[in-house]
């Protein structure tokens, strides 16, 4: 690892613009953005993916490796990534810092407490929760209805026992009511932090968050509870982007990590904007497959922040193609040209979808050691037939040099200046039309059915004056549809909308299809059981 | 503020032994202790206090000011303090970084997330909790009794609604059972971290913590749950002491902050030991008045860590003396020589008590602007009559120079080498005798009454082989007795022991007299409502 000061120097960041957290991590001071904000933006590239297998297809890995490869080709590149959460790290998924030779470092620190951003978000979230119950305890002047408090509590941990709780039991302990904990990444505070432009905007957004309803049925906000300034104080450092590096010394801004279902799943606007001022190319990613991640990146983040994506990289794997073509989950390592060929329909649809945003795409085949040459050739041939550039990416095994072909294909695309980015839908239509457009154009479903509760929420949101927000779809990541087993390129299905809720601070309406888990559980043998640390603090088994 | 590297240089700490958190905070690397551990220890001084008014008597303030004064006199001094908790900071008490001209800085950072130690402790605590419920969810091979899980959850927030909860509600969310949240400072993980000698000892202690009982009534430990390595990984940086400075550039180690009732209320052993290798004099404090703080400092921390306190400073105020002499809480600013004279009995008893530990004392009169000269004279005269050195301390108004007299008195005492420190009681007697000794010798009560539940616990602890641990008294801070309104120097009272529980990891038996609150609530108008932050991140109203 290079000292982070040296990495910062590569992109023209000066020493006094860094707030050091040890030798290898730093926060970037707001004065840096002030100094560079009038510069021309670099080119923004989104890394997204086809519908994945449960193991994931390597978006983070590809983002890191691609940034390394671009730098090696002489293009000053900054990657912009999300921050890991402790929950999955100690549960099942492992870390979120890439792997093999495409990693960000110090990975141990980044996967643990990093610079404390998630802890700050947890604290701000729970301060608001405590102040809400405290308000009711001390006379409840706002006439909050304890049965309609929608603000939950948060913890950065996988703990299924906290999904359904009752609080306030015992004499003198306040109002007895049902409650729940979210994992911190699912907190609206996280989404707000990631979409905010600066501290002022952060305050405004926090203030708009709806915490519940009065006895008269009127929404009550965090501003009315008087929590906004204190919450912002808790977030004042968390709002500053973090700088780390890849194994090859490429600068990476790691900042924010909202859920990709009930939130938009992208790293922070503040971090992305700053990266665009510091790099000629900025490579970033968005959670889940392109049907969710890319759509929300384009329709929520880029639209709101005025960003223009110049290209998209669609990560596919031979395994995921076979999986989408009907191969069994535990036989994906076996040759199966029939399943592979059938699965190409999934890739094809994602490429078509990306074009609907006016953004040119390149396909990255994230290569595994057991992929057969004829399988890879088949994918490349399909891309050729679709006239979409494609490249095999071996960044896991070879780091930046394994991404050279992909980087060259991407640079070729960028040099064409072919992006005519536009969001999929207009904001000034009603929520229902926006949902309809996404289902029709991106998912290719036949229609949408709303639960009675969702219809009531639709009416409420339109009445509240928030009808022109974008929609944030919460859907299974495994299928274009809302049914996890409908793989490939399904058609004719109807999407069931169960709940719609307004995240007024984040500025979107969350549309829940199916049941969305906002607090994961631990598996039978959690990752935590297989870790160790010696007397000198040396850790193993963390990721 | 000086750069922390410069402050570290004053006590011979080298650059590579610092892990920077910005320019003004650093963690001290374990390699530093390795380098200096064979040095002779400096002289350890405890700052403690008489029984306080609800506003507190200024122990932290005096500790900071005294360290500044000692440095000004040419004695290389390091202060060792506890870390603040977010709960009180956003609730009522305000920060814990001193005030006036005796403050540690950067106070805003220290009072907020600091270097993340409390967040790490919260995470480690809650990982264990999640793993316990997860164990029951996945077949419960240890046959845990869900009605006898004693491990609670933790949050660094004042939130009374979490004192009594039910968890696990809803299908698929685990075992429904009663639970509770503690404030993080009350977590046994905090006590363990503060008493540990190093990472190995930390692991051993975490492993011994009792999390509940099996269906057969046998204690089950954190080690059996398989959580210890992962918890230690979460704590690997939190275990390193933090270095900051006072307003006058005096080095201060701020590390750990356990509750002073259900825990021992002292900063970390690791931090104190390190301070003793770096300073000629180390000034530290212990929570609450001397009946609780000094007793536990002497009987738990110093005994276990092999530390020898050379002197104690007893902080008194004219207001607290009047309060202990019967003056009303809201009239303490008015002259009342009769109440003052009566209240001197409280001070006198604390001085006598300190001598029972073989530790010589000096009285510090923490001066307020509205103290009358005759009031101060009366206190000094009483000290003269008792033949205990005393000095007026004006460190709030004047910083180190306001503590010169106190520092000189202390140095005089230290030069006499008069300490013959010894704990109050032997460990190798039963728990009941130890409690009896403290009540008789320190509190001066007539006897102790045990609830049936406490008697059962006594038998259990003796049976478990933990009978030789020290006791950790949890009692009101306002009185020598267990009755908050019994002020002054009460006699003839009986202490009621309600519960006794074993903190096997910390290594003490907690003796609860009265009801002990381990999760505070917010007041009607919490401090959080009166804070603000501007667009440049400038904070006001935080403390």
Interface residues (C-beta under 8 A of the other chain):
Chain A: X19 X20 X21 X22 X23 X30 X86 X90 X112 X113 X116 X119 X120 X122 X123 X126 X127 X129 X130 X131 X133 X134 X137 X138 X139 X153 X155 X156 X157 X158 X159 X160 X161 X162 X163 X164 X165 X166 X167 X168 X169 X170 X172 X173 X174 X175 X178 X179 X198 X199 X200 X203 X226 X227 X229 X230 X232 X233 X234 X236 X237 X521 X522 X524 X526 X527 X528 X529 X531 X532 X533 X534 X535 X536 X537 X539 X541 X542
Chain B: X19 X20 X21 X22 X23 X30 X86 X90 X112 X113 X116 X119 X120 X122 X123 X126 X127 X129 X130 X131 X133 X134 X137 X138 X139 X153 X155 X156 X157 X158 X159 X160 X161 X162 X163 X164 X165 X166 X167 X168 X169 X170 X172 X173 X174 X175 X178 X179 X198 X199 X200 X203 X226 X227 X229 X230 X232 X233 X234 X236 X237 X521 X522 X524 X526 X527 X528 X529 X531 X532 X533 X534 X535 X536 X537 X539 X541 X542
